[in-house]
Amino acid sequence: MVNGKPAFEWVMERQCVKADKASVIVNDANRYAIETAGSNPAYPLELFQRVITVSLETMKIVRSLPALDIAP
C-alpha cells in the first residue's frame, strides 16, 4: 500500500499521460523514459514489474511473520 492505495494502482496513476490545465505542460512517462532513463523505452514496464515483485515479496514476508499476541 502506498498512500492508502495498492502500489500498482499508485504507480499507474503516476505513469499515465496528463497535461496540466494551467501551464499545458504534458507529463508523459514514456517520453521521460526515452529522454532520461538511459534511452530505455521499456522503463515504465520494468517499473511495473519491479513494483509487482516487491509487492509479492512483501506479502511472503508478512505471511511468514508470527501472529501478534497483543493483550487487551
PyMOL Python script that loads the backbone (N, CA, C, O; Angstrom):
from pymol import cmd

cmd.read_pdbstr("""\
ATOM      1  N   MET A   1       0.841  -1.179   0.000  1.00  0.00           N
ATOM      2  CA  MET A   1       0.000   0.000   0.000  1.00  0.00           C
ATOM      3  C   MET A   1       0.890   1.247   0.000  1.00  0.00           C
ATOM      4  O   MET A   1       1.867   1.340   0.743  1.00  0.00           O
ATOM      5  N   VAL A   2       0.524   2.179  -0.841  1.00  0.00           N
ATOM      6  CA  VAL A   2       1.214   3.462  -0.916  1.00  0.00           C
ATOM      7  C   VAL A   2       0.140   4.541  -0.860  1.00  0.00           C
ATOM      8  O   VAL A   2      -0.723   4.611  -1.736  1.00  0.00           O
ATOM      9  N   ASN A   3       0.192   5.373   0.159  1.00  0.00           N
ATOM     10  CA  ASN A   3      -0.816   6.425   0.338  1.00  0.00           C
ATOM     11  C   ASN A   3      -2.233   5.875   0.300  1.00  0.00           C
ATOM     12  O   ASN A   3      -3.122   6.491  -0.288  1.00  0.00           O
ATOM     13  N   GLY A   4      -2.451   4.723   0.920  1.00  0.00           N
ATOM     14  CA  GLY A   4      -3.778   4.137   1.004  1.00  0.00           C
ATOM     15  C   GLY A   4      -4.256   3.423  -0.244  1.00  0.00           C
ATOM     16  O   GLY A   4      -5.417   3.022  -0.315  1.00  0.00           O
ATOM     17  N   LYS A   5      -3.389   3.254  -1.230  1.00  0.00           N
ATOM     18  CA  LYS A   5      -3.761   2.572  -2.472  1.00  0.00           C
ATOM     19  C   LYS A   5      -2.819   1.403  -2.699  1.00  0.00           C
ATOM     20  O   LYS A   5      -1.690   1.407  -2.208  1.00  0.00           O
ATOM     21  N   PRO A   6      -3.277   0.399  -3.443  1.00  0.00           N
ATOM     22  CA  PRO A   6      -2.338  -0.660  -3.828  1.00  0.00           C
ATOM     23  C   PRO A   6      -1.174  -0.042  -4.609  1.00  0.00           C
ATOM     24  O   PRO A   6      -1.366   0.888  -5.391  1.00  0.00           O
ATOM     25  N   ALA A   7       0.019  -0.565  -4.389  1.00  0.00           N
ATOM     26  CA  ALA A   7       1.222   0.006  -5.010  1.00  0.00           C
ATOM     27  C   ALA A   7       1.100   0.081  -6.528  1.00  0.00           C
ATOM     28  O   ALA A   7       1.488   1.079  -7.135  1.00  0.00           O
ATOM     29  N   PHE A   8       0.564  -0.965  -7.141  1.00  0.00           N
ATOM     30  CA  PHE A   8       0.438  -0.994  -8.597  1.00  0.00           C
ATOM     31  C   PHE A   8      -0.473   0.136  -9.085  1.00  0.00           C
ATOM     32  O   PHE A   8      -0.166   0.797 -10.077  1.00  0.00           O
ATOM     33  N   GLU A   9      -1.583   0.356  -8.395  1.00  0.00           N
ATOM     34  CA  GLU A   9      -2.512   1.427  -8.774  1.00  0.00           C
ATOM     35  C   GLU A   9      -1.849   2.795  -8.619  1.00  0.00           C
ATOM     36  O   GLU A   9      -2.021   3.670  -9.468  1.00  0.00           O
ATOM     37  N   TRP A  10      -1.101   2.977  -7.550  1.00  0.00           N
ATOM     38  CA  TRP A  10      -0.423   4.252  -7.304  1.00  0.00           C
ATOM     39  C   TRP A  10       0.567   4.560  -8.422  1.00  0.00           C
ATOM     40  O   TRP A  10       0.635   5.689  -8.906  1.00  0.00           O
ATOM     41  N   VAL A  11       1.337   3.546  -8.830  1.00  0.00           N
ATOM     42  CA  VAL A  11       2.309   3.741  -9.908  1.00  0.00           C
ATOM     43  C   VAL A  11       1.588   4.024 -11.223  1.00  0.00           C
ATOM     44  O   VAL A  11       2.022   4.883 -11.990  1.00  0.00           O
ATOM     45  N   MET A  12       0.501   3.319 -11.491  1.00  0.00           N
ATOM     46  CA  MET A  12      -0.246   3.549 -12.733  1.00  0.00           C
ATOM     47  C   MET A  12      -0.722   4.992 -12.822  1.00  0.00           C
ATOM     48  O   MET A  12      -0.663   5.598 -13.892  1.00  0.00           O
ATOM     49  N   GLU A  13      -1.191   5.548 -11.713  1.00  0.00           N
ATOM     50  CA  GLU A  13      -1.642   6.940 -11.714  1.00  0.00           C
ATOM     51  C   GLU A  13      -0.505   7.892 -12.066  1.00  0.00           C
ATOM     52  O   GLU A  13      -0.711   8.885 -12.763  1.00  0.00           O
ATOM     53  N   ARG A  14       0.683   7.585 -11.585  1.00  0.00           N
ATOM     54  CA  ARG A  14       1.821   8.461 -11.854  1.00  0.00           C
ATOM     55  C   ARG A  14       2.395   8.275 -13.250  1.00  0.00           C
ATOM     56  O   ARG A  14       3.058   9.174 -13.766  1.00  0.00           O
ATOM     57  N   GLN A  15       2.154   7.130 -13.867  1.00  0.00           N
ATOM     58  CA  GLN A  15       2.728   6.827 -15.175  1.00  0.00           C
ATOM     59  C   GLN A  15       1.832   7.234 -16.340  1.00  0.00           C
ATOM     60  O   GLN A  15       2.263   7.176 -17.491  1.00  0.00           O
ATOM     61  N   CYS A  16       0.604   7.642 -16.068  1.00  0.00           N
ATOM     62  CA  CYS A  16      -0.285   7.998 -17.180  1.00  0.00           C
ATOM     63  C   CYS A  16       0.105   9.364 -17.749  1.00  0.00           C
ATOM     64  O   CYS A  16       0.724  10.188 -17.075  1.00  0.00           O
ATOM     65  N   VAL A  17      -0.274   9.575 -19.001  1.00  0.00           N
ATOM     66  CA  VAL A  17      -0.001  10.848 -19.669  1.00  0.00           C
ATOM     67  C   VAL A  17      -1.058  11.846 -19.215  1.00  0.00           C
ATOM     68  O   VAL A  17      -2.256  11.584 -19.323  1.00  0.00           O
ATOM     69  N   LYS A  18      -0.608  12.994 -18.706  1.00  0.00           N
ATOM     70  CA  LYS A  18      -1.555  14.022 -18.298  1.00  0.00           C
ATOM     71  C   LYS A  18      -0.979  15.404 -18.567  1.00  0.00           C
ATOM     72  O   LYS A  18       0.233  15.614 -18.538  1.00  0.00           O
ATOM     73  N   ALA A  19      -1.880  16.332 -18.828  1.00  0.00           N
ATOM     74  CA  ALA A  19      -1.477  17.709 -19.104  1.00  0.00           C
ATOM     75  C   ALA A  19      -1.997  18.612 -17.995  1.00  0.00           C
ATOM     76  O   ALA A  19      -3.151  18.508 -17.579  1.00  0.00           O
ATOM     77  N   ASP A  20      -1.128  19.497 -17.525  1.00  0.00           N
ATOM     78  CA  ASP A  20      -1.530  20.477 -16.532  1.00  0.00           C
ATOM     79  C   ASP A  20      -2.415  21.515 -17.214  1.00  0.00           C
ATOM     80  O   ASP A  20      -2.038  22.070 -18.247  1.00  0.00           O
ATOM     81  N   LYS A  21      -3.583  21.778 -16.645  1.00  0.00           N
ATOM     82  CA  LYS A  21      -4.533  22.699 -17.283  1.00  0.00           C
ATOM     83  C   LYS A  21      -4.007  24.128 -17.341  1.00  0.00           C
ATOM     84  O   LYS A  21      -4.211  24.824 -18.335  1.00  0.00           O
ATOM     85  N   ALA A  22      -3.341  24.562 -16.297  1.00  0.00           N
ATOM     86  CA  ALA A  22      -2.875  25.948 -16.241  1.00  0.00           C
ATOM     87  C   ALA A  22      -1.693  26.202 -17.170  1.00  0.00           C
ATOM     88  O   ALA A  22      -1.677  27.195 -17.897  1.00  0.00           O
ATOM     89  N   SER A  23      -0.711  25.317 -17.149  1.00  0.00           N
ATOM     90  CA  SER A  23       0.510  25.553 -17.933  1.00  0.00           C
ATOM     91  C   SER A  23       0.526  24.807 -19.257  1.00  0.00           C
ATOM     92  O   SER A  23       1.347  25.109 -20.122  1.00  0.00           O
ATOM     93  N   VAL A  24      -0.361  23.845 -19.429  1.00  0.00           N
ATOM     94  CA  VAL A  24      -0.444  22.989 -20.616  1.00  0.00           C
ATOM     95  C   VAL A  24       0.833  22.151 -20.782  1.00  0.00           C
ATOM     96  O   VAL A  24       1.136  21.690 -21.883  1.00  0.00           O
ATOM     97  N   ILE A  25       1.566  21.960 -19.704  1.00  0.00           N
ATOM     98  CA  ILE A  25       2.735  21.088 -19.738  1.00  0.00           C
ATOM     99  C   ILE A  25       2.242  19.650 -19.686  1.00  0.00           C
ATOM    100  O   ILE A  25       1.409  19.297 -18.852  1.00  0.00           O
ATOM    101  N   VAL A  26       2.768  18.821 -20.588  1.00  0.00           N
ATOM    102  CA  VAL A  26       2.360  17.423 -20.655  1.00  0.00           C
ATOM    103  C   VAL A  26       3.386  16.568 -19.927  1.00  0.00           C
ATOM    104  O   VAL A  26       4.580  16.627 -20.222  1.00  0.00           O
ATOM    105  N   ASN A  27       2.915  15.779 -18.981  1.00  0.00           N
ATOM    106  CA  ASN A  27       3.763  14.822 -18.269  1.00  0.00           C
ATOM    107  C   ASN A  27       3.530  13.454 -18.890  1.00  0.00           C
ATOM    108  O   ASN A  27       2.442  12.889 -18.780  1.00  0.00           O
ATOM    109  N   ASP A  28       4.550  12.931 -19.538  1.00  0.00           N
ATOM    110  CA  ASP A  28       4.442  11.653 -20.244  1.00  0.00           C
ATOM    111  C   ASP A  28       5.587  10.751 -19.795  1.00  0.00           C
ATOM    112  O   ASP A  28       6.745  10.989 -20.141  1.00  0.00           O
ATOM    113  N   ALA A  29       5.262   9.724 -19.031  1.00  0.00           N
ATOM    114  CA  ALA A  29       6.288   8.822 -18.502  1.00  0.00           C
ATOM    115  C   ALA A  29       7.036   8.099 -19.611  1.00  0.00           C
ATOM    116  O   ALA A  29       8.227   7.821 -19.470  1.00  0.00           O
ATOM    117  N   ASN A  30       6.361   7.792 -20.705  1.00  0.00           N
ATOM    118  CA  ASN A  30       7.021   7.107 -21.814  1.00  0.00           C
ATOM    119  C   ASN A  30       8.088   7.998 -22.451  1.00  0.00           C
ATOM    120  O   ASN A  30       9.191   7.538 -22.747  1.00  0.00           O
ATOM    121  N   ARG A  31       7.760   9.254 -22.657  1.00  0.00           N
ATOM    122  CA  ARG A  31       8.751  10.193 -23.209  1.00  0.00           C
ATOM    123  C   ARG A  31       9.900  10.401 -22.238  1.00  0.00           C
ATOM    124  O   ARG A  31      11.065  10.451 -22.634  1.00  0.00           O
ATOM    125  N   TYR A  32       9.558  10.521 -20.967  1.00  0.00           N
ATOM    126  CA  TYR A  32      10.578  10.698 -19.940  1.00  0.00           C
ATOM    127  C   TYR A  32      11.557   9.532 -19.967  1.00  0.00           C
ATOM    128  O   TYR A  32      12.768   9.729 -19.863  1.00  0.00           O
ATOM    129  N   ALA A  33      11.036   8.325 -20.104  1.00  0.00           N
ATOM    130  CA  ALA A  33      11.892   7.137 -20.132  1.00  0.00           C
ATOM    131  C   ALA A  33      12.848   7.188 -21.311  1.00  0.00           C
ATOM    132  O   ALA A  33      14.027   6.857 -21.176  1.00  0.00           O
ATOM    133  N   ILE A  34      12.350   7.596 -22.451  1.00  0.00           N
ATOM    134  CA  ILE A  34      13.190   7.654 -23.651  1.00  0.00           C
ATOM    135  C   ILE A  34      14.253   8.745 -23.508  1.00  0.00           C
ATOM    136  O   ILE A  34      15.402   8.553 -23.908  1.00  0.00           O
ATOM    137  N   GLU A  35      13.865   9.890 -22.937  1.00  0.00           N
ATOM    138  CA  GLU A  35      14.775  11.035 -22.852  1.00  0.00           C
ATOM    139  C   GLU A  35      15.792  10.931 -21.717  1.00  0.00           C
ATOM    140  O   GLU A  35      16.918  11.408 -21.861  1.00  0.00           O
ATOM    141  N   THR A  36      15.421  10.317 -20.591  1.00  0.00           N
ATOM    142  CA  THR A  36      16.300  10.390 -19.424  1.00  0.00           C
ATOM    143  C   THR A  36      16.716   9.060 -18.817  1.00  0.00           C
ATOM    144  O   THR A  36      17.783   8.987 -18.208  1.00  0.00           O
ATOM    145  N   ALA A  37      15.945   8.041 -18.950  1.00  0.00           N
ATOM    146  CA  ALA A  37      16.247   6.771 -18.276  1.00  0.00           C
ATOM    147  C   ALA A  37      17.190   5.923 -19.115  1.00  0.00           C
ATOM    148  O   ALA A  37      16.947   4.735 -19.326  1.00  0.00           O
ATOM    149  N   GLY A  38      18.249   6.526 -19.583  1.00  0.00           N
ATOM    150  CA  GLY A  38      19.226   5.783 -20.369  1.00  0.00           C
ATOM    151  C   GLY A  38      18.681   5.328 -21.706  1.00  0.00           C
ATOM    152  O   GLY A  38      19.054   4.271 -22.215  1.00  0.00           O
ATOM    153  N   SER A  39      17.795   6.135 -22.271  1.00  0.00           N
ATOM    154  CA  SER A  39      17.170   5.792 -23.557  1.00  0.00           C
ATOM    155  C   SER A  39      16.531   4.407 -23.500  1.00  0.00           C
ATOM    156  O   SER A  39      16.668   3.611 -24.429  1.00  0.00           O
ATOM    157  N   ASN A  40      15.845   4.133 -22.418  1.00  0.00           N
ATOM    158  CA  ASN A  40      15.211   2.838 -22.214  1.00  0.00           C
ATOM    159  C   ASN A  40      13.698   2.993 -22.307  1.00  0.00           C
ATOM    160  O   ASN A  40      13.051   3.306 -21.307  1.00  0.00           O
ATOM    161  N   PRO A  41      13.124   2.781 -23.485  1.00  0.00           N
ATOM    162  CA  PRO A  41      11.677   2.949 -23.630  1.00  0.00           C
ATOM    163  C   PRO A  41      10.874   1.922 -22.831  1.00  0.00           C
ATOM    164  O   PRO A  41       9.670   2.098 -22.642  1.00  0.00           O
ATOM    165  N   ALA A  42      11.516   0.865 -22.364  1.00  0.00           N
ATOM    166  CA  ALA A  42      10.825  -0.163 -21.578  1.00  0.00           C
ATOM    167  C   ALA A  42      10.774   0.188 -20.094  1.00  0.00           C
ATOM    168  O   ALA A  42      10.245  -0.589 -19.299  1.00  0.00           O
ATOM    169  N   TYR A  43      11.308   1.333 -19.709  1.00  0.00           N
ATOM    170  CA  TYR A  43      11.358   1.706 -18.294  1.00  0.00           C
ATOM    171  C   TYR A  43       9.995   1.634 -17.595  1.00  0.00           C
ATOM    172  O   TYR A  43       9.911   1.052 -16.514  1.00  0.00           O
ATOM    173  N   PRO A  44       8.919   2.205 -18.169  1.00  0.00           N
ATOM    174  CA  PRO A  44       7.627   2.114 -17.465  1.00  0.00           C
ATOM    175  C   PRO A  44       7.196   0.668 -17.206  1.00  0.00           C
ATOM    176  O   PRO A  44       6.693   0.358 -16.126  1.00  0.00           O
ATOM    177  N   LEU A  45       7.385  -0.203 -18.171  1.00  0.00           N
ATOM    178  CA  LEU A  45       7.041  -1.616 -17.986  1.00  0.00           C
ATOM    179  C   LEU A  45       7.921  -2.248 -16.912  1.00  0.00           C
ATOM    180  O   LEU A  45       7.431  -2.992 -16.063  1.00  0.00           O
ATOM    181  N   GLU A  46       9.212  -1.956 -16.948  1.00  0.00           N
ATOM    182  CA  GLU A  46      10.130  -2.504 -15.951  1.00  0.00           C
ATOM    183  C   GLU A  46       9.788  -2.000 -14.548  1.00  0.00           C
ATOM    184  O   GLU A  46       9.937  -2.730 -13.569  1.00  0.00           O
ATOM    185  N   LEU A  47       9.334  -0.764 -14.458  1.00  0.00           N
ATOM    186  CA  LEU A  47       8.922  -0.215 -13.166  1.00  0.00           C
ATOM    187  C   LEU A  47       7.732  -0.997 -12.619  1.00  0.00           C
ATOM    188  O   LEU A  47       7.713  -1.353 -11.440  1.00  0.00           O
ATOM    189  N   PHE A  48       6.739  -1.267 -13.468  1.00  0.00           N
ATOM    190  CA  PHE A  48       5.588  -2.074 -13.039  1.00  0.00           C
ATOM    191  C   PHE A  48       6.040  -3.449 -12.570  1.00  0.00           C
ATOM    192  O   PHE A  48       5.562  -3.953 -11.554  1.00  0.00           O
ATOM    193  N   GLN A  49       6.952  -4.050 -13.307  1.00  0.00           N
ATOM    194  CA  GLN A  49       7.443  -5.378 -12.937  1.00  0.00           C
ATOM    195  C   GLN A  49       8.134  -5.345 -11.578  1.00  0.00           C
ATOM    196  O   GLN A  49       7.963  -6.256 -10.768  1.00  0.00           O
ATOM    197  N   ARG A  50       8.907  -4.304 -11.329  1.00  0.00           N
ATOM    198  CA  ARG A  50       9.590  -4.172 -10.040  1.00  0.00           C
ATOM    199  C   ARG A  50       8.592  -3.994  -8.899  1.00  0.00           C
ATOM    200  O   ARG A  50       8.739  -4.590  -7.832  1.00  0.00           O
ATOM    201  N   VAL A  51       7.580  -3.169  -9.137  1.00  0.00           N
ATOM    202  CA  VAL A  51       6.568  -2.932  -8.105  1.00  0.00           C
ATOM    203  C   VAL A  51       5.831  -4.226  -7.779  1.00  0.00           C
ATOM    204  O   VAL A  51       5.577  -4.518  -6.611  1.00  0.00           O
ATOM    205  N   ILE A  52       5.492  -4.994  -8.793  1.00  0.00           N
ATOM    206  CA  ILE A  52       4.814  -6.270  -8.572  1.00  0.00           C
ATOM    207  C   ILE A  52       5.716  -7.216  -7.786  1.00  0.00           C
ATOM    208  O   ILE A  52       5.258  -7.878  -6.855  1.00  0.00           O
ATOM    209  N   THR A  53       6.995  -7.284  -8.155  1.00  0.00           N
ATOM    210  CA  THR A  53       7.937  -8.159  -7.454  1.00  0.00           C
ATOM    211  C   THR A  53       8.070  -7.764  -5.988  1.00  0.00           C
ATOM    212  O   THR A  53       8.018  -8.622  -5.107  1.00  0.00           O
ATOM    213  N   VAL A  54       8.240  -6.484  -5.725  1.00  0.00           N
ATOM    214  CA  VAL A  54       8.371  -6.020  -4.341  1.00  0.00           C
ATOM    215  C   VAL A  54       7.096  -6.320  -3.557  1.00  0.00           C
ATOM    216  O   VAL A  54       7.164  -6.736  -2.400  1.00  0.00           O
ATOM    217  N   SER A  55       5.940  -6.113  -4.175  1.00  0.00           N
ATOM    218  CA  SER A  55       4.668  -6.388  -3.502  1.00  0.00           C
ATOM    219  C   SER A  55       4.536  -7.867  -3.152  1.00  0.00           C
ATOM    220  O   SER A  55       4.136  -8.209  -2.039  1.00  0.00           O
ATOM    221  N   LEU A  56       4.870  -8.740  -4.092  1.00  0.00           N
ATOM    222  CA  LEU A  56       4.773 -10.180  -3.842  1.00  0.00           C
ATOM    223  C   LEU A  56       5.748 -10.632  -2.760  1.00  0.00           C
ATOM    224  O   LEU A  56       5.394 -11.431  -1.894  1.00  0.00           O
ATOM    225  N   GLU A  57       6.971 -10.121  -2.811  1.00  0.00           N
ATOM    226  CA  GLU A  57       7.961 -10.490  -1.796  1.00  0.00           C
ATOM    227  C   GLU A  57       7.550  -9.970  -0.416  1.00  0.00           C
ATOM    228  O   GLU A  57       7.756 -10.645   0.593  1.00  0.00           O
ATOM    229  N   THR A  58       6.975  -8.779  -0.377  1.00  0.00           N
ATOM    230  CA  THR A  58       6.496  -8.225   0.891  1.00  0.00           C
ATOM    231  C   THR A  58       5.389  -9.100   1.465  1.00  0.00           C
ATOM    232  O   THR A  58       5.361  -9.360   2.668  1.00  0.00           O
ATOM    233  N   MET A  59       4.477  -9.555   0.609  1.00  0.00           N
ATOM    234  CA  MET A  59       3.395 -10.434   1.069  1.00  0.00           C
ATOM    235  C   MET A  59       3.957 -11.731   1.641  1.00  0.00           C
ATOM    236  O   MET A  59       3.455 -12.230   2.649  1.00  0.00           O
ATOM    237  N   LYS A  60       4.990 -12.282   1.011  1.00  0.00           N
ATOM    238  CA  LYS A  60       5.613 -13.508   1.523  1.00  0.00           C
ATOM    239  C   LYS A  60       6.196 -13.276   2.918  1.00  0.00           C
ATOM    240  O   LYS A  60       6.023 -14.098   3.818  1.00  0.00           O
ATOM    241  N   ILE A  61       6.880 -12.160   3.080  1.00  0.00           N
ATOM    242  CA  ILE A  61       7.499 -11.844   4.370  1.00  0.00           C
ATOM    243  C   ILE A  61       6.431 -11.666   5.442  1.00  0.00           C
ATOM    244  O   ILE A  61       6.549 -12.210   6.540  1.00  0.00           O
ATOM    245  N   VAL A  62       5.390 -10.906   5.123  1.00  0.00           N
ATOM    246  CA  VAL A  62       4.324 -10.652   6.096  1.00  0.00           C
ATOM    247  C   VAL A  62       3.643 -11.953   6.498  1.00  0.00           C
ATOM    248  O   VAL A  62       3.346 -12.159   7.675  1.00  0.00           O
ATOM    249  N   ARG A  63       3.393 -12.830   5.533  1.00  0.00           N
ATOM    250  CA  ARG A  63       2.740 -14.110   5.840  1.00  0.00           C
ATOM    251  C   ARG A  63       3.619 -15.009   6.706  1.00  0.00           C
ATOM    252  O   ARG A  63       3.109 -15.835   7.463  1.00  0.00           O
ATOM    253  N   SER A  64       4.926 -14.851   6.598  1.00  0.00           N
ATOM    254  CA  SER A  64       5.831 -15.705   7.375  1.00  0.00           C
ATOM    255  C   SER A  64       6.032 -15.208   8.808  1.00  0.00           C
ATOM    256  O   SER A  64       6.597 -15.928   9.631  1.00  0.00           O
ATOM    257  N   LEU A  65       5.586 -14.007   9.114  1.00  0.00           N
ATOM    258  CA  LEU A  65       5.741 -13.462  10.460  1.00  0.00           C
ATOM    259  C   LEU A  65       4.805 -14.174  11.433  1.00  0.00           C
ATOM    260  O   LEU A  65       3.701 -14.571  11.061  1.00  0.00           O
ATOM    261  N   PRO A  66       5.244 -14.332  12.670  1.00  0.00           N
ATOM    262  CA  PRO A  66       4.358 -14.957  13.663  1.00  0.00           C
ATOM    263  C   PRO A  66       3.200 -14.013  14.002  1.00  0.00           C
ATOM    264  O   PRO A  66       3.306 -12.796  13.854  1.00  0.00           O
ATOM    265  N   ALA A  67       2.111 -14.596  14.453  1.00  0.00           N
ATOM    266  CA  ALA A  67       0.948 -13.796  14.847  1.00  0.00           C
ATOM    267  C   ALA A  67       1.305 -12.939  16.060  1.00  0.00           C
ATOM    268  O   ALA A  67       2.075 -13.358  16.925  1.00  0.00           O
ATOM    269  N   LEU A  68       0.745 -11.754  16.109  1.00  0.00           N
ATOM    270  CA  LEU A  68       0.970 -10.878  17.254  1.00  0.00           C
ATOM    271  C   LEU A  68       0.106 -11.331  18.420  1.00  0.00           C
ATOM    272  O   LEU A  68      -1.068 -11.659  18.249  1.00  0.00           O
ATOM    273  N   ASP A  69       0.690 -11.344  19.588  1.00  0.00           N
ATOM    274  CA  ASP A  69      -0.049 -11.696  20.796  1.00  0.00           C
ATOM    275  C   ASP A  69      -0.202 -10.419  21.610  1.00  0.00           C
ATOM    276  O   ASP A  69       0.625 -10.106  22.467  1.00  0.00           O
ATOM    277  N   ILE A  70      -1.270  -9.691  21.329  1.00  0.00           N
ATOM    278  CA  ILE A  70      -1.495  -8.408  21.992  1.00  0.00           C
ATOM    279  C   ILE A  70      -2.562  -8.597  23.064  1.00  0.00           C
ATOM    280  O   ILE A  70      -3.689  -9.001  22.778  1.00  0.00           O
ATOM    281  N   ALA A  71      -2.186  -8.299  24.288  1.00  0.00           N
ATOM    282  CA  ALA A  71      -3.128  -8.432  25.403  1.00  0.00           C
ATOM    283  C   ALA A  71      -4.027  -7.201  25.447  1.00  0.00           C
ATOM    284  O   ALA A  71      -3.566  -6.081  25.225  1.00  0.00           O
ATOM    285  N   PRO A  72      -5.319  -7.410  25.736  1.00  0.00           N
ATOM    286  CA  PRO A  72      -6.243  -6.254  25.802  1.00  0.00           C
ATOM    287  C   PRO A  72      -5.998  -5.352  26.982  1.00  0.00           C
ATOM    288  O   PRO A  72      -6.699  -4.354  27.151  1.00  0.00           O
TER     289      PRO A  72
END
""", "prot")
cmd.dss("prot")
cmd.show_as("cartoon", "prot")
cmd.util.cbc("prot")
cmd.orient("prot")
